[in-house]
Amino acid sequence: MIKVGLVSLGCAKNLIDSEIMIGHLREAGMEMTPEASDADVLIVNTCSFIDMAKKESIGTIEDAIDDRAADKKRKRQKIIVAGCLSQRFSKELPGLMPEVDAFIGLDQITQVAPIIEGLLGKKPAGPENLVTRQPKYIPDYDTPRFRLTPRHSAYVKIAEGCNHPCSFCIIPRIRGRHRSRTQDSVVREVAQLVQSGVREINLISQDTTYFGMDKWEDVRPNPRSPVDSSKGESLATLIRALNAIEGDFWIRLLYTHPAHWSDELISAIADSPKVARYVDIPLQHISDRMLAAMQRETSGNYIRDLIHRMRAGIPGLAIRTTFIVGFPGETEEDFSELLDFIRDTKFERAGVFRYSREEGTKAYNMDTRVHHKTIESRWNRAMRELQSLAEGFNASQVGRSMKVLVEKPGVARTEMDAPEIDGTVFVDDSLPIGEFANITVSDWRGYDLVAKR
């Protein structure tokens, strides 16, 4: 029996790709092993969104190559590099890493079993480059998949790719154009997961709010146009359909782009009690100058109005966002406006990224770069502000009763906390894992809460 090891790096979207590969490998009768030294084939599913992710991916690949060379028992082991690094640098990597046996992209994740069989049957002849330049693959409800998340929580990829022109982002060039699944496909998958005992459904894609709209005959060029569900499926229609599925579970919205939010979407969330009062909406900045330079298709006034409408329309909503500091051309005035916006808006959950200069993006050749020391200073100042707000918010939660999902012994999450991203709640060890429980917050520690039953 062929033994396969897999290292999965990067975000939840990449994790689903790993789950799909494992599903197909198991269906082909191959055995997964957690020990790389036992594997006939080792797959490294990579990330390359920002420089730090690229370095981690390259380091992991080099470690695999070195470990194979140092262990005589592994000299026949094959190494496959999959994921975003392969997709992004498909032309360069075979020459830079001749020790790798194959590079595969997003379109090859369902073909991984026959690719492995082919590799094991051929003599070494240099790396195979199987990456297709414009990926088109999207999963379906019946796609073989082996979940790597806890049994009570699952990610569901509702679309793949992105149509937005953000000048700092390489994702559209890696993942291709936006392509939505059908609403029926998503509903079937979620119903299966809920029936199997999943209590938390995390909807993900590069641009969740654009779900279904790529299939409309007439998508207005203005991204802030009101969503009209009579044109076809949308995130709003999907939410209402998912909310009708029987069972006790949360639906969590991740990766929502602000440009396609609408009053209809806000109403759909408000009318759907199974949708967690939590929204992940990366805003990136508030300065009009920066938003224009980033090509975010939004303005400062649009963002302020949207946040106001979201809070007014969805009582108790917790908003998670992220910002970028140090983008080319960012002035102290731009940054001060961002700090003021953070203080005024009081996001329940937020993070800050240092600008990462990525080859292949429109911003890469901008000649108004901000000094790295200035970027670091602004990141520290913004993080201090966010930490202070987070501590103030957590202090305000003391005495509140709330529903939590128990993650592991003594640890749970509220509906305001996404897995692997936000804070946790320290609870009684006796609460059953993978189930909901009602608790009362008694204290807080940094980003986390302490509770009693």
N, C-alpha and C positions, 0 to 999 in steps of 0.2 A: 504494500500500500504506500502511495506517495504521501510523504509528510510535508506540510507547508507551515512556515512561520510567517507572521505578519506584524509589522510595526506600523501603527496608524498615528500620524501626526496632524496637527492643525485643528480646524473647527469642526462643529457638528455636521456640517454638510459633507466634509471629507470622511467623517466617521460613518455616515450612511453608505458612502462608496465602499468603504472597507467591509461593512456588513453585507453588502451585495456581493462583493467578491467572495467572502467566506460562504455565503449561501450557495453560490454556484460551485465552489470547490467541494463542499459537502455533498451536493447533489451529484457531483461527478465521482463520488466515492473516495475522495482524498481526505486525509486526516490532518486536522489542525494541531499544531504543537506550540506551547508557550516557550519552549526551549529552542533558541536559534541554532544551537549546536546539534540538535537532533533533526533539523529540517533538511529535506532534499532541495527545497526551494524556499528562499526568504524574500518576501515582498516588503518593500518600504513604501508606504503610501504617504506622499510628501505634501508639504504646504510651501507656498512661495509668495504669500500675499504682501509681506513686508520683509525688509532686510533681515530682521531677527529670525523670521520663520525660514528664510532661505538658508541661513547659516546653520540652524538646527537640522534642517533636512540634509544638507551636504555633510554635516558632521556625522549624522546617523548612517548615511550611506558609506562614508569612509570607514567608520567603525566596523560595519559589516564586512567590507572588503578586507580590512586588516585582520579581523578575527578569523575569517576564512583562510587567509594566507598563513596564519599562525597555528592552525589546527589541521594536522594531516588528515584527520577523519572527515574534514569538511571540504577537501580539495575539489570534490566533484559537485559541491553545492552550487546551485544557480541563484543569482541575485536579480530580482526584478525591481525596477524603480517605477512607481506608478504615481498618479496624482498631479497636482498643480505644477510642481517643478518640472516634471517630464513634459507636461503640456506646454509650459511657458518657454522652455529652453530645449525643445525637441531637436533643433538643428545643432546646437552646441554640445550637448551632454555626451553623445556617443564618442566624440573625439576627446573630451575632457576626462571621461570615465570609461576607458576601454575594458576595465575589469567587470563592469556590469554586463549581464547577459541579455537583458531586454529592457527597453523603455516602452511603457504603455501609457496611453492617455485615457481620457474620460469615456471615449467610445468603446474602449476595450475591456471595461471592468466586467462585462457579462461574458467575455470570451477568454477569461483568464485560465480556465481549466484546459482547453485545447492548446493555448499558448504554452502552458507548463509542459504538457505532454510532448509538444514539439521541441521544446528546449532540452528536455531530458533524453530525447532520442537523437539529438544531433551532436556532432563534435564541435568543440570550441572554434568559432570562426568570427569572433568579434561580436559586439553588441547588435541586437536587432532593434531597429527603431520602428515601432508599430503605431506611433502617434498620428492621428488624423488632425489636420490643422484647424478645422472648424467643427468642433464637437456638436453633435445633435442629440445625443442620448438623454432620455429622461426615464425614470423608473415607473412602474405600474403597480397596481395593488397586488398582483400575483407574482411580482418579481421575487425569485428566491432570495432570501435574506436571513441572516443570523444576527439577532440583535446583541450588541455589546453593552448596552445600557442596563441598569437594574430593571427587574421585571415590572416595576410599577411605573416606569417613565420611558417614553419613546419619542424619537424625533421622526417627523413625517415631512419629507421633501415634496413640496407642492409644485415647485417649478425649478428650472435650472437656467443659468445664464442671466445676463443683464443688458439692458438697452441704454442705460444712463451714461452720459459722457464725462463723468467726474474726472477732472484733470490729474488727480493724484492716484487714481486707481487702475490697476492692471487687470482686474477680474474679468471685464468683458472680453479681453483678448485671450484669457485663459479658458473661461467657461463658455464663451460663445454668446449668441443672441438669446434673449429671454424666450423660453418655451414652457408654457404651462401644461400641467396634466389636466385631464378632464375632472370636473367636480365629482362625477360619479366614481372615478378611480380613487380619489382621495377619501371620499365618504366610505367606500368599501374597505379601504385599508384601515381607517380609524375604527370602524365598527368591529373589524377582526381583532384589533389590538385591545379595544375595550372589553370585548368578550373574553379575551385571554387573561384579563386581570389588570391591564394597564390603567393607572389612575391619572396620568398626566400626559397629554398630547402636546408636543412642542412643534408648531408649524414653522417650517424654515424654507428659505430659498435666498437667492441673492437680493431679491426685491419682492417681498411677500405681498405688498400692497398692489403690485401690478398683476397679480394672479388673474388669469382669464382675459385680461384686456388685450393681450397680444393677438387674440383670435377675433376681436371685434373688427368689423369692416371699416369703421370710421372711428379711429382714436384721435381725438383732437390734438393738435400740436402743443396746445397749452396744457402742461401737466396738471395745472390746478383746476381744470374744468370739472364741474360736478360729475360724479359717477352716475350713469344712467343704467340701472340693472336690466332695463328692457333690451339693451344692446347685446346682452349675453351674460355669461358667468363672470363673477367678480369675487373678491375676498369677502364682500358683504353677503353675497348669496351663499358662499361656501360656509361661512360662520353659522348662518341660520340653519343650513342643512346638517352641520355637525352637531349643533345644539339639540337637534331633534333625536339624536341617537340615544337609546335608552342606556342608563348606567350612571354611576357616580364617578365623574372624572372632571379634570380641568382641561381647558384648551388654552394654550399659551401662544401669543403672537410674538415672533422674533423677526428681526431684520426688516422692519417696515420702513420704507423710504418716505420721507415727509411729502414729496411732491404729489403723491397719488391718494392722500387721505381725502375723505369726503364726509359730508354730514350723514350720508347714507351708511357709511362704514361705522361712524360713531354710533348711530342709532342701532345698527345690527349688534354691536358689542353690548350696548346698554340693554337691549332686549333679550340677550342670550346669557342667562345666569351661569352656564357652564364655562363661559369664557372668563379666564382669570382677569381680575382688575389690575392688569399689568401689560404694558406695551413697551417694546423695545423699538426706539425710533432714533437712529443715529442722525444728529443734526449737523455735526462737524464744526459749525461756527455760527455767529449771529451778525457779524459785520457784513454789510452789503458788498463792500470791496472784496472781502475774502470769499464770500459765497459766489460772487461772479467769477473770481479767479479760479475757484475750485469747480466751476460749472455745475453747481448743485441744483439749478433750476428752481430755486426758491429765493426769497428775500427775507431780510430781518423782520419786516412787518408781517409777511405771510406766516413765518414761524411763530411769532408772538400770538397772532390771531388764532392759528391752529391749536396751539397749546391751550389757549383760553377756551376754545370750543370743545376740545377733548375733555378738559376738566369739568366744564359745565354740563356736558352731555353724558359723562360717565362718572357718576359719584363714586368717590373712594378710589379713583384710578391712581396707580403708581406708575410713573413714567421713568424708564431707563433710557439714557442717551449717552453718546460719546462725542467728544470734541477733538479737533486736531490743533495743536499749537506749533508755531514755527513754520507754517506754510510760506513759500516764497512771497515776499512783499508784505508780510504781516508787520504792521507798525505797533508801537506801544499803545497808540490810540485804539487800534483794532482789538488788541488784547484786553485793554481796559474795558471796552464795550462788552467783550465776552465775559469778563469777571463780573461786571455789573448784572449781566443777564443771568448768570449762574446764581448770584445772590438773590435776585428778585424772583426768579422762577422756582427756586427751591426744589429741584428734582429729587425724587425719592431715591433714585439709583443713577449713578453717572460715573464715567471714567474719562480719562484724557490720554490721547496718544501724542507722542512726539512725531512730527512730520518725518516720513521715511521717503527718501528720494529713490524712485524706482524707474529703472531703465524701461523704455517702451511706453511711458506715460507722457501726457502733454506737459506736465509740470517738470519733467526731468531736466529740460534745457532752459528753464526759466533762470534768468541771470540776476534775480533779486533775492538770492538765498539769504536766509537768516543765520547768523553765527550760531554754532552749536552750543556755545555757552549761554547765549540768549534763549535758545530753545529750552535748555535744561532749566534755566531760571524760571521761565514762564510755566513750564510743566510743574515745577515744584510749587509755585504760587497757586496755580489752578488746583492742584491736588490738595493743598492745605485747605482751600476754600471748600472743596467737595467733602473732605473728611469732616470738617466742622459741621457742614450741613447734615451729613449722614449721622453724626453723633447726636445732633439736636433732634433729628427725626426719630432716631431710636429711643431717645429719652422720652419723647412724646408718646411712645407706644406702651410704656409701662402702665399696667392696669387694664389694658385692652384684652378682651377675649377674642380669639380668632381660630380659624381652622388651619391646620398644618398637615403636610404630608410627611410621614416619618421616613427618613432616608436610610438610616442605619441606627444601631442601638445608641440612644441618647441624642440623636441629631435629627432635626426636621427642617422643613422649609415652608414658608408662608406662600400665598399666591403672589406676593410681591418679590419672590426670589426665584430666579431661573437656575436650573442646575449648572454647576461648575462656573457660575458667573457672579452671583450675588451672595448675600450673607446667609446665615443659618440660624436655627433656633435650638438651643440646648434644652432638651426635654427629659422626662423620666425614662430610664432605661427599659422600663417594662412595656412601653407602648409598642404595639405590633408594627414591624417593619413593612413598608409598602402600603400602609393604610392611612386614611385620614383620621385625625384626632382633634378634639377641641381643647385648647389650652388658654391660660391667662398669662400674659407677659408680666414677669416680676422684676426683671432687671435687664441691663444691657452691657455688652462688652465690645467696644469698638464698633465694628460693622455687624456684630451678631447680637441676638436677643437671648435672654434666659427666661424660661417659662415654668409654670407649674400647672398641674391638671385642674 
